[in-house]
Amino acid sequence: MRTCEEPRPPNGQSPIALAAGQRPLIVTGDDFERSSLCSEYGFAEKVVEGMFIVVNSITIKIHSKAFHASFELWQLQGYSVNPNWQQSDLRLTRITDPQRGEVLTFKELTWQTLRIEADATDNGDQDPVTTPLRLITNQGRIQISLKRRVRVSSILCRIRSPCLVQ
């Protein structure tokens, strides 16, 4: 990935949202509850919620005039857990409150190795070459709580890392 010298102008709504027939949504306050983009918490949401995802590796490299950076992640796993952060039956991984119209779900992401590196670029001056910053972790995890309103597609997320490095 390379950075742009001049930011691009916005180019409209996402093609995926347009294909799904969604209109742009710009509402605030109480109008949000009455918006026309309401969706119920149905079968599709439950299927996505129950997915167990495994990714062998992710590599992102960024090049700009000021710096070079890389982000590498190996053996990423994402899955649903119960409120005590243990893998269990999918029915126990969500808490539904019909009176408030909310669903609380719990997720956990684990990885084998994470490596983040950033380095200033050589600008051709007399400055000495810099030492890159590196963060390498082994067997990390983060825990995610998602609160979703049933009638409106709004999600509140809380992320916590019980221990960055184990």
Residue frames relative to the residue before (quaternion, step in Angstrom):
aa qw qx qy qz dx dy dz
M 1.0000 0.0000 0.0000 0.0000 0.00 0.00 0.00
R 0.1133 -0.7776 0.6157 0.0581 3.56 -0.97 0.86
T 0.4415 -0.6951 0.5007 0.2667 3.55 -1.03 0.78
C 0.4369 -0.6753 0.5311 0.2664 3.57 -1.20 0.60
E 0.4791 -0.6511 0.5039 0.3044 3.56 -1.04 0.73
E 0.7657 0.1787 -0.0899 0.6113 3.57 1.02 -0.84
P 0.4511 -0.6929 0.4787 0.2954 3.62 -0.73 0.96
R 0.4516 -0.6757 0.5134 0.2754 3.54 -1.09 0.75
P 0.5035 -0.6254 0.4814 0.3516 3.60 -1.12 0.54
P 0.5993 -0.5515 0.4123 0.4083 3.62 -1.13 0.49
N 0.2220 -0.8109 0.5315 0.1031 3.56 -0.95 0.84
G 0.7390 -0.4331 0.2356 0.4592 3.58 1.02 0.69
Q 0.7462 -0.4149 0.3136 0.4156 3.47 -1.40 -0.23
S 0.6576 -0.5154 0.3885 0.3886 3.55 -1.27 0.44
P 0.5111 -0.6497 0.4616 0.3220 3.63 -0.94 0.81
I 0.6114 0.5482 -0.3533 0.4482 3.59 1.09 -0.63
A 0.6624 0.4909 -0.3067 0.4756 3.59 0.95 -0.85
L 0.6408 0.5201 -0.3289 0.4591 3.59 1.00 -0.75
A 0.6547 0.5108 -0.3122 0.4615 3.59 0.98 -0.84
A 0.6726 0.4802 -0.2918 0.4816 3.57 1.13 -0.63
G 0.5296 -0.6651 0.3905 0.3531 3.59 1.27 -0.05
Q 0.4466 0.6900 -0.4637 0.3308 3.58 1.20 0.34
R 0.3188 -0.7138 0.5916 0.1970 3.51 -1.14 0.75
P 0.6110 -0.5260 0.4099 0.4266 3.61 -1.16 0.37
L 0.2043 -0.7905 0.5717 0.0811 3.55 -0.97 0.89
I 0.1320 0.7531 -0.6326 0.1234 3.55 -0.60 1.18
V 0.2836 0.7355 -0.5599 0.2550 3.56 -0.03 1.33
T 0.1629 -0.7815 0.5956 0.0893 3.54 -1.21 0.51
G 0.8365 0.2651 -0.1616 0.4515 3.54 -1.34 0.28
D 0.8449 -0.1400 0.1268 0.5004 3.55 -1.05 -0.89
D 0.5649 0.6070 -0.3911 0.3994 3.61 1.14 -0.48
F 0.5516 0.6267 -0.3934 0.3850 3.58 1.19 -0.54
E 0.6545 0.5161 -0.3095 0.4577 3.59 1.00 -0.83
R 0.7501 0.3916 -0.2065 0.4913 3.61 1.04 -0.74
S 0.3770 0.7511 -0.4830 0.2458 3.60 1.21 0.16
S 0.5600 -0.6430 0.4218 0.3082 3.56 -1.21 0.54
L 0.6295 0.5377 -0.3455 0.4418 3.61 1.23 -0.06
C 0.2229 0.7924 -0.5337 0.1937 3.57 0.92 0.86
S 0.0046 0.7817 -0.6236 -0.0004 3.56 -1.09 0.67
E 0.4065 -0.7053 0.5281 0.2417 3.54 -1.00 0.81
Y 0.4991 -0.6143 0.5154 0.3284 3.55 -1.29 0.40
G 0.0710 0.8577 -0.4969 0.1113 3.56 -0.02 1.31
F 0.8218 -0.2599 0.2000 0.4659 3.50 -1.35 -0.42
A 0.6527 0.5257 -0.3259 0.4375 3.61 0.89 -0.89
E 0.6521 0.5054 -0.3192 0.4663 3.60 0.95 -0.82
K 0.6584 0.5068 -0.3125 0.4605 3.59 1.00 -0.79
V 0.6261 0.5265 -0.3382 0.4652 3.61 1.05 -0.71
V 0.6694 0.4843 -0.2974 0.4784 3.59 0.87 -0.94
E 0.6377 0.5448 -0.3157 0.4437 3.56 1.01 -0.85
G 0.7399 0.4335 -0.2279 0.4612 3.60 1.03 -0.73
M 0.4395 0.7159 -0.4548 0.2957 3.61 1.22 0.02
F 0.2091 -0.7088 0.6599 0.1358 3.52 -1.23 0.72
I 0.1031 -0.8307 0.5471 0.0052 3.57 -0.42 1.22
V 0.0326 -0.7716 0.6352 -0.0001 3.56 -1.00 0.93
V 0.0214 -0.7752 0.6308 -0.0257 3.57 -0.82 1.07
N 0.4190 -0.7364 0.4727 0.2424 3.58 -0.69 1.08
S 0.8001 -0.1694 0.1152 0.5638 3.61 0.84 -0.86
I 0.1249 -0.7415 0.6561 0.0643 3.50 -1.26 0.66
T 0.0145 0.7872 -0.6158 0.0316 3.57 -0.86 0.98
I 0.0015 0.7742 -0.6317 0.0379 3.55 -0.82 1.06
K 0.0400 -0.7876 0.6149 -0.0011 3.57 -0.83 1.02
I 0.1213 -0.7881 0.6028 0.0273 3.55 -0.92 0.99
H 0.0590 -0.7825 0.6198 0.0046 3.56 -0.91 1.01
S 0.1058 0.7652 -0.6302 0.0781 3.56 -0.91 0.95
K 0.6833 -0.4654 0.3446 0.4448 3.56 -1.27 0.03
A 0.7208 0.4676 -0.2486 0.4472 3.58 1.04 -0.74
F 0.8237 -0.0437 0.0777 0.5599 3.61 0.96 -0.76
H 0.2724 -0.6799 0.6464 0.2139 3.50 -1.46 0.17
A 0.0045 0.7984 -0.6017 0.0200 3.57 -1.00 0.79
S 0.0551 -0.7791 0.6221 0.0547 3.54 -1.22 0.49
F 0.1374 -0.7520 0.6432 0.0437 3.51 -1.22 0.74
E 0.0423 0.8010 -0.5934 0.0671 3.58 -0.65 1.10
L 0.0302 -0.7896 0.6115 -0.0417 3.55 -0.91 1.00
W 0.0951 -0.8113 0.5765 0.0213 3.59 -0.79 1.03
Q 0.8625 0.0916 -0.1043 0.4866 3.53 -1.20 0.81
L 0.1460 0.7963 -0.5594 0.1778 3.55 0.71 1.17
Q 0.0144 -0.7755 0.6311 -0.0059 3.58 -0.99 0.90
G 0.0505 -0.7828 0.6200 0.0134 3.56 -1.03 0.86
Y 0.1353 0.8022 -0.5634 0.1442 3.58 -0.77 1.02
S 0.5456 -0.6023 0.4787 0.3321 3.53 -1.35 0.32
V 0.0768 -0.7765 0.6248 0.0288 3.55 -1.14 0.74
N 0.5410 -0.5977 0.4658 0.3647 3.58 -1.27 0.22
P 0.7214 -0.4506 0.2807 0.4447 3.66 -1.19 0.13
N 0.6598 0.4720 -0.3135 0.4935 3.62 1.24 -0.28
W 0.4882 -0.7052 0.3828 0.3433 3.58 1.36 0.32
Q 0.5181 0.5866 -0.4453 0.4350 3.56 1.02 0.87
Q 0.5040 -0.6227 0.4896 0.3444 3.59 -1.08 0.66
S 0.1359 0.7832 -0.5924 0.1312 3.56 -0.92 0.95
D 0.7622 -0.3167 0.2785 0.4911 3.54 -1.33 -0.21
L 0.5696 -0.6372 0.4017 0.3289 3.59 -0.95 0.90
R 0.6076 0.5676 -0.3619 0.4214 3.61 1.06 -0.62
L 0.6957 0.4635 -0.2663 0.4799 3.58 1.19 -0.50
T 0.5971 0.5981 -0.3554 0.3993 3.61 1.26 -0.05
R 0.7391 0.2988 -0.2281 0.5589 3.60 1.22 0.16
I 0.2046 -0.7325 0.6379 0.1206 3.51 -1.24 0.66
T 0.1445 -0.8026 0.5769 0.0455 3.56 -0.70 1.12
D 0.0932 -0.7660 0.6348 0.0399 3.57 -0.99 0.92
P 0.2342 -0.8213 0.5013 0.1389 3.62 -0.02 1.25
Q 0.6249 0.5506 -0.3535 0.4259 3.62 1.05 -0.63
R 0.7339 0.3655 -0.2231 0.5272 3.59 0.99 -0.75
G 0.3824 -0.7452 0.4684 0.2812 3.58 1.25 -0.30
E 0.5527 0.6051 -0.3874 0.4223 3.58 1.02 0.80
V 0.1683 -0.7452 0.6368 0.1039 3.54 -1.25 0.58
L 0.1664 -0.7746 0.6066 0.0667 3.56 -0.85 1.04
T 0.0134 -0.8007 0.5985 -0.0223 3.61 -0.71 1.08
F 0.2635 -0.7646 0.5769 0.1143 3.53 -1.22 0.62
K 0.0477 -0.7941 0.6052 -0.0274 3.58 -0.88 1.04
E 0.1046 -0.7649 0.6290 0.0915 3.52 -1.27 0.41
L 0.1505 -0.7531 0.6355 0.0789 3.55 -1.06 0.87
T 0.0208 -0.7815 0.6235 0.0019 3.57 -0.90 0.94
W 0.0488 -0.7898 0.6106 0.0306 3.56 -1.20 0.52
Q 0.5211 -0.6377 0.4789 0.3041 3.51 -1.24 0.57
T 0.8081 -0.0637 0.0880 0.5789 3.60 0.77 -1.02
L 0.0787 -0.7611 0.6431 0.0309 3.55 -1.07 0.85
R 0.0074 0.7915 -0.6103 0.0319 3.56 -0.89 0.96
I 0.0170 -0.7727 0.6337 -0.0322 3.57 -0.77 1.11
E 0.0211 0.8022 -0.5938 0.0586 3.56 -0.82 1.02
A 0.0076 0.7800 -0.6253 0.0239 3.57 -1.01 0.86
D 0.0128 0.7979 -0.5995 0.0611 3.54 -1.00 0.89
A 0.4443 -0.6628 0.5305 0.2860 3.56 -1.01 0.83
T 0.4433 -0.6972 0.4920 0.2744 3.58 -1.03 0.74
D 0.5128 -0.6126 0.5053 0.3262 3.52 -1.25 0.50
N 0.1883 -0.8278 0.5218 0.0837 3.57 -0.46 1.20
G 0.6097 -0.6018 0.3474 0.3813 3.60 1.20 0.29
D 0.5354 0.6099 -0.4194 0.4068 3.62 1.22 -0.06
Q 0.6863 -0.4694 0.3653 0.4187 3.52 -1.33 -0.20
D 0.4093 0.7226 -0.4742 0.2925 3.62 1.26 0.03
P 0.4730 -0.6574 0.4928 0.3182 3.58 -1.00 0.74
V 0.6004 -0.5484 0.4368 0.3846 3.55 -1.24 0.45
T 0.3688 -0.7517 0.5068 0.2049 3.57 -0.87 0.95
T 0.4621 -0.6393 0.5365 0.2998 3.51 -1.30 0.42
P 0.4325 -0.7187 0.4683 0.2777 3.62 -0.74 0.92
L 0.4231 -0.6412 0.5727 0.2861 3.53 -1.28 0.50
R 0.0092 -0.8077 0.5891 -0.0229 3.58 -0.88 0.92
L 0.0407 -0.7453 0.6649 0.0283 3.52 -1.13 0.81
I 0.0274 0.7849 -0.6159 0.0620 3.55 -0.68 1.13
T 0.0290 -0.7981 0.6018 -0.0100 3.57 -0.74 1.07
N 0.2244 -0.7567 0.6010 0.1259 3.51 -1.28 0.43
Q 0.8594 0.0070 -0.0470 0.5091 3.58 -0.92 0.98
G 0.2292 0.7827 -0.5394 0.2095 3.55 0.56 1.17
R 0.0493 -0.7864 0.6133 0.0545 3.54 -1.33 0.19
I 0.1034 -0.7477 0.6486 0.0983 3.50 -1.30 0.45
Q 0.2769 -0.7466 0.5870 0.1463 3.53 -1.19 0.68
I 0.1307 -0.8109 0.5703 0.0089 3.55 -0.87 1.04
S 0.1246 -0.7497 0.6463 0.0688 3.56 -0.97 0.96
L 0.0952 -0.7959 0.5975 0.0215 3.58 -0.83 1.02
K 0.0935 -0.7664 0.6334 0.0514 3.55 -0.88 0.99
R 0.0552 -0.8153 0.5756 -0.0318 3.55 -0.61 1.20
R 0.3593 -0.6936 0.5807 0.2295 3.54 -1.00 0.88
V 0.5006 -0.6995 0.4268 0.2792 3.56 -0.82 1.03
R 0.7633 0.3941 -0.2184 0.4630 3.62 0.78 -0.93
V 0.7609 0.2822 -0.1589 0.5623 3.59 1.10 -0.54
S 0.4373 -0.7034 0.4936 0.2654 3.59 -0.96 0.79
S 0.3694 0.6907 -0.5411 0.3061 3.57 0.51 1.17
I 0.1075 -0.7967 0.5945 0.0135 3.54 -0.97 0.93
L 0.1555 -0.7420 0.6464 0.0855 3.53 -1.05 0.88
C 0.1168 -0.8270 0.5499 0.0056 3.57 -0.73 1.07
R 0.0704 -0.7574 0.6477 0.0432 3.55 -1.12 0.78
I 0.0918 -0.8000 0.5928 0.0164 3.58 -0.76 1.06
R 0.0409 0.7888 -0.6127 0.0271 3.55 -0.96 0.85
S 0.2229 -0.7499 0.6092 0.1298 3.51 -1.14 0.68
P 0.3332 -0.7774 0.4922 0.2059 3.60 -0.30 1.19
C 0.7669 -0.1055 0.0869 0.6270 3.56 1.13 -0.67
L 0.3991 -0.7429 0.4761 0.2492 3.59 -0.48 1.14
V 0.7909 0.1039 -0.0396 0.6018 3.57 0.95 -0.87
Q 0.1917 -0.7898 0.5734 0.1036 3.57 -0.80 0.98
